[in-house]
Amino acid sequence: MIHKTWTETATIKKVECVHADAEKYVVDSVLTPGKVYEVKNETEEFIFIIDNTGRIGGFKKDYFKEV
């Protein structure tokens, strides 16, 4: 149940969104290209950030670059 405390955990690193053009899902309403987000957790394929809705969201790493 670690996902319930991600909003209060320390930031791992910061990433900048480079695009919001998803092949399969609509992410342009929760990600803003050019905006810097704080990474709360990370796996091999996904980054978990607090998105534009104010909630934790998991996104593929190819939407971001490290700051």
N, C-alpha and C positions, 0 to 999 in steps of 0.2 A: 504494500500500500504506500510505497515511496512517492507515487505520483500525487498523493494528497498534500504533501509538504513541499513540492517543487517551487511553489511561488515564494516561499520563505527561505529556501536554500541559497547558499552563496553562488554567485555567477561564476561559471567555469571560464568563459571567454566571451568576447563580443564578435558578432558577425554582421555583415552588411548584406542586405537583400539585393541581388543583381538582376533578378527578373521575377515575374509572377505569371509566366506563361506555362501553365500545366497541361500535360497531354491528356490526363484522365480526370482530374478534379478541378474545381473552381477555387483558386487560392488568391485571386486578385482582390477579393473583398477582405482578406485577413492579413495580407502582406503588402507592403509598399516598397517598390524598388527605390534604393538609395537610403532607406532607413536602417539604422543600426539597432540590432536586437541583442539582448542578453541571453546567452545559452545557459540553461538550467540543467540539462542532461544531454547525453550524446551516446549513440550507438554507432556501429560500422556504417549504417546506411542513412540514419535519421538524426536530426537535430531537434531538440525540444526547447521551444522558446515561449515567452509570453507574447502572443501575437496582438494584432490591432483590436481584438475583442476584449483584451485584458485577461484572457485565459491561456492556459498552457496548450500548445499545439505542437504536433510532431510533423516535420517537413523533411523532404529529401535534401541531402546536402548540396545538390547542384543548384539550388535557389540562392545560395549564399557564398560569400568569400570572407575569409578572416580579416579582421581589422587590425 
